[in-house]
Amino acid sequence: MPISHAERLTRLTALLAEWQGVWRPLPFRHRQPPWAGHLPGLGQTLLALSDEACDRLQADPFVASPLSSWLPVAELGELVALPELPAGDTGLPGPWSQHVGGRKWRQIEAFVSRVAWSPGQSLVEWCAGKGHLARTLARWHGTDVAALEWQPVLCNEGQALADRLGAAVYLQPQDVLAPDAARWLTPDTHVVALHACGDLHVRLLELAAERGCALTLAPCCYQRTAAEHYRPLSRLGRDLAGRQGLELSRDDLALAVQETVTAPRHVRRSRERAGAWRLGFDLLQRQLRGRDDYLPVPSLAYGRLPETFAGFCRWAAERKGLTLPAAVDWATAEQAGWRRQAEVRRLELVRHLFRRPLEVWLALDRLHLLEEAGFTVEAGTFCERDLTPRNLLLRAARCRGSDGPSAGCWSRAGQLH
């Protein structure tokens, strides 16, 4: 029997709360994981993994996992197994992909095929950038689309592109967090957002619940929020989290979006080098300060990373007011950083097991906000995770007869009627 949304949220809340002592600690901050004494043998098992086994668990932490002897792998895997949402016609013309990156275009293709727009509804894109999604929807459905974007330069560039291609898209300079953003949403509006971040998509959800408009949303970057601590959006989420003692910080929310399977190879190499160098400096500063605790170092864009490990350590020491010894065996210190990175990568597999469960929990909290406002909501995936790890989608419409305005409701086929 399928798991209901409420049951899935309930069970995920209990597991996230029960195991928060395992998934909260950041392995790079601790020489020994805080959970090592409670889960004897787990650390040794992880550290003994080959690179290939580590890669496999990174890609799919729920299949044939050696963590199953210590952690609820099977149950978590069951709870994150959301269905792929049904799609309509996916035959978008190939030339339409011009001016859009290849991966982004494939995301738009998958997203557009799941927007159940009905004639008579106005279409609005939330956080539109240059309006690539809005332009595709306008051409596909032969209708006007209003695209809201707060940066005037993107509005101007997107409008010029839409005009050149003959798409009925109207880029509108709009801060979606401003009070007047609500004017774009009516009971006859269908609003779409592909990877709107944090507070931007939360604002959309709140306005959609208030105004009664249909919604197709792929949320992203839950941690990009002004609030230091997360307050569940739904009454059910708040009740469950309160009873289970699950309190999430902004840093906790970042765990849900740490997976970056789509990064180019050269970017991944740069990240690996930056990580190893940071860990190498961390080992060095612990010796230098005589304190075995982590010392945060400011972030540095990958393109601005010094050319050598020694240069990075000098930069980091200067930022933290430390004086490095005159003689440092830089080659040995750098090798220690790479070894430490290999350890951390394996120990982080524990946190990564809870990454998707946390993301699904956040999506279900958003789903219940809409359900509590009288909407019928579908939750599922709109593409494979190797296209984007942020592949969760919410489709919502307020059913006729519910409290508030009417915008139709979902049929079994995922269409509005």
N, C-alpha and C positions, 0 to 999 in steps of 0.2 A: 504494500500500500504506500502511495507517495507520502512524503513528509509534508505537513502543512507548513506555511510560512511561520506561523506562531510557534509550532513545535520546534522547527529548525532554530529559530531565534532563542527559544528557551534553552535548548540543549547546548547551543554554542555559548550562551552566556555562562552557563554552569561550568563548561570546560575551560573557557578563557579565565574565569575567576579562580577555579581550582588550581590551574597550572601557571598562574601569573608569576610565581616565583621562579619558573623555568624560562618563560619567554621574555620577561622584562629585562633581565640583566644583559648588558652589552659585553660580549666576550672580550673585546679589545681593551676594556677598562680593567679587567681582572686577570692576574696571572693564573689563578685557579677559579673555575666557575663557581659562583655561590651555591649552585645546586649539587656540586660534586659529592658532598657528604650524604645527601638524601637519595641520590641515585648512583650507588656504587657500581662501577664498571662501565657506565655510560660514556664517561669522558675517555677512558682508555679505548673503548670500541670506536669512537669517533676518530680519535687521533691515529688509529691503525688503518683507517680507510685509505685505499689507493686513490690517486687522482681521478681515475675513471669512475670509481664508485661514488666519489664525492660529486662529480659532475652529474651523475645519474640522479642522485638524491636532490641536487639543486634543481634539476629539470622536473622531477616528479617525486615529491617527498612522501607520497602515499602508497607507492607500489613497492612491494617486497623490501620494506625498510627494516634495517637492523635496529632501528629505534623502537620497534614494536614491543620489545621485551620490557621497556621502561615507560613508554608514552602511549596515549590513546590514538595511535595512528589510524586504525581502521575506522573508528567512529568519526574522527575528524574528516577523513576522506569521504565518508558517506554524507556528512553534513555540508560539504562544499561542492558536492556534485549537482550543480544546478543545470537544468536542461538548456539546450540550444533553442533559442526562440525561433519560431517558424518565420520564414522569409517569403516575401512576395517575389515578383519578377526581378531578376538580378542582371538583366541584359543592358547595362549602361553602355553607351557607345564609347569605344576606345579613345577617340580623339578628345573626349571631354576631360581626360586625365592630364591634358597639357596644363602647365603652370602649377601642378600639384606633385609633390614628392611621391615616389612609387608606393612606399609603405602607407603613407597617409591616404593616398587614393584608394588603396584596397580597403582601408578602414572605412572610408566614406561609402564605398560600394556596399560593404556589409551592413553599414548603419542605415543607409537609404532604403535598402530592401526590407527593412523592419519598421519603417515609419508608416503607420497605418493612417495616412491622411485621407480625409473625406472631402469631396467638393463642398464648398460652402464654408469650410473652415479657413481662417487666415493662417498663414504660416509665419512663424517667427523663429529665427535662430538666436540663441542666447550665447554671448561671448563668442562672436563670430570670427575674430581675426580679420582676414581678407575676404571672408565669405565664401570659401571654397564649398562648404557643405550647402549653404544657402543657394549658391549658384547652381549646384547639381540638382537640388530639389526643385528649383524654379524651372529648369529646363526639362526635367523628367515629368513633372506634373503639369507644365504649361500654366503656371500660376505665379502671382507676385509673392515675393518673400521679403520680409523686413529682417535685416541682419543687424543686431545690436553689438556695438564694439566701442569701448571707451577711448581707444587711441585714434585721434583724428588722422594720423598718417596712414594707418591701416585701412581706415574707412575710405580715404581718398584713393589709395592704391587698389583696393578691392572694388570700388565703384567704377574706376576706369577699366578694370579687367572685365567686369560684368557688362558694362556698356559696349565694349569692343566685341564681346562674344554674343551680344543680343539677349542676355539673360535678364529677366524682370526682377532684379535684386536691388534693394534700396538699403545701402549701408547707412546706419543711423548712429551718430555719436551719442553714446549713452553709457553712463556709469550705472551698471545694473544693481549696485548696492544703494543707489540714491532713491529717495522716496518716490520720485516720479517714474521709476521704472515700471511700476504697476500698471501704468496707462497702456502698455503694450499687450496686456493679457486680459482677455474677456472669455466668457463661457464658450464663445465660438472660435477660440484660438487653439491651434496646435503648436506648441513650442518645443523646439528640439535643441539639444546641447550635446555635443560630442567632446567629452573630456573637459568639461568646465570644472575648474579647481575649487576645492574647499568651500569657503564662504560664498563664492559665486553661485555654486549649484545649490547650496543650502537656501540661499535667498530665493532662488527659482522655485524650489520645492515649497517653501512657505507661501509664496505668492500664488503658485498653482493651486495649493490646497485652499487658499482663501478665495481665489477668483473662479475656480472651477474649470480651468482649461485642460485640454488633453496634453499629455507630456510624453516625450521620448528622450530619455537621459542616460548617457554613459558617464557616471561620476568619476572624478579623478582627484588625486592630491588632497586627501582628507585633512592632512596636517596643515594645510595653508589656511589658517583660521586665526582670527584675532584673539580668540579665547585660549587661555593657557590650559584649561581643563575642559574635556568634552562633556557636554550635557546632552544625553540622548534626545533625539528629536521627537520620538513617539512616546506616548504614555506607557505603552507596553515595554519599550526599551528602558525607560526610566525606572519603571517598577521592577523589572527583572534585574537590572544592574544594581539598584539599591538593595534588593534582598540578597543578592549574591556577593555584594561587596566589590563590584567591578568598577573601578574608577580609572579613566583613561586620560593621560596627559597628551599634550600636543606631540611630544616625542614618541609616545606609544603609537599614535596614529600613523606616524611615518613608517612604522613596520609594515603596514598594509600595502605600501607602494614601493618597497625597496627592490622588487624584482625588475630587472632591466634586460630582458632577453633580446630586446630589439636594438641595443647599442651596436654601432659598427665595431669591427675588430680593433681598429687603431684606438678607438675610444676606450674599449675594454682594457687594452694593454696599458694605456695611460693611467687608467684607474688603478690597475694592479700595481704599477710602479709607484704611484702616489701613496697607495695603501701600505706597501712594504716600507717605503721611506718613512712614513709617519710612525709605523710600529718600530722601525729601527731607531728613530729619534726617541720614542717613548722609552725603550730599553735604556738608551743612553742617558736620558734625563733622570730616570730613577736612580741610576748609579751616581750621577752628578749631584743630585739633591739629597741622596741618602734617605729617600722616602719611596716606599714601594706602592705608589699610587699614581693614577693616570693624571696627566697634565694636558688639558685641552689646548690645541693649537688652532689658530684661525684658519678658515678655509682659504684655498688658493685655487683659482681657475686652472684647469689642466694646461691650457696654453701658456700660463705664466710660471709653470713649475721650473725651478732651476735645472740646469743641465746635468748636475751631478748630485749624488747623495750628500756629499760634504757641503755643497752649496745650499741644499735644502736645510740641513741641520743648522748651518750658520744663520739662515733666514729665520728658522723657527726659534732658535735660542735668542736671537735679537728681539723677536716679538714677545718673548716671555721673560726678558730681563736676565737671561742666564749667560754665564761666561764659559765657553767650551775650553777644555784643556789644550795646551799648545800642541800636544802630540796625540793624535787619535788614529787608531788603525781603522781607517774608513772602510776598507774592503771587508774586514771581519765584522764591523758593526752593520754594514749593509747586508751581508749574508745572514746575520742574526735577524734582521728585519724581515727578510724573505722567509726564513724558517718560521718566525712568529706569525707571519701572514698565513702560511699553510696551516698552522694550528688553529688560528682564529677562524679561518674559512670552514674548517671541519666542525668546530664547536658551534658556529652560527647555524648549523643545520638544525639544531634544536629550536632556535627562534624561527627559522624558515618554515618549520612544520606548522607554526601557528599564524603565518603570514596571510595565507588565503582565508583561513577561518575568521581572522579579524576583519578582512576586507568584506567577506560575505556578511558578517555581523553588522557592519556599518551600512551595507546596502539594504539589509532587511530592516534596520531601524528606519531608514528613509522610506522603504515600502510601507511600513506600518503607519508612519506619519500620514501618508496619503490614504491608506485604507481607513484610518480613523476619521478622515475628512469626507468619507463617503465615496471614495474611488474604488474601482476594480483595478488591480495592479498585477502585472506579470513581471517576474524577475527571471533572468537567465543570461546566457551569453549570446553575443552577436558575431563573434569570430573566434578563431583559434588563438591560443595564448602566444604562439610564436609570432603572430602579427602584432599583437599588443597584449601585455599582461593585464591591462585595464580593459578587459573584455566583458565586464558585467553591464547589463542593460536593464533599465526599468521602463516599462510602458504602462501608462496609466490614463484612465478616463473616468469621469464621474458618471455613474449610472443614472438614468432617468428614475425619478422617484426617490432619490436620496436627498438629504438635506442640502440646500444650496443650489446653485445653477446647474443646468444639465448640459453635458457635452457628449452624450452617447455612452456606450460601455462596450467592453470587449466581448466578442463572440469566441467560441471555442477555437476558431481558426486564427485568432489574434487580429481580427479586423474590427473596425468601429462600425456600429449600426445604431 
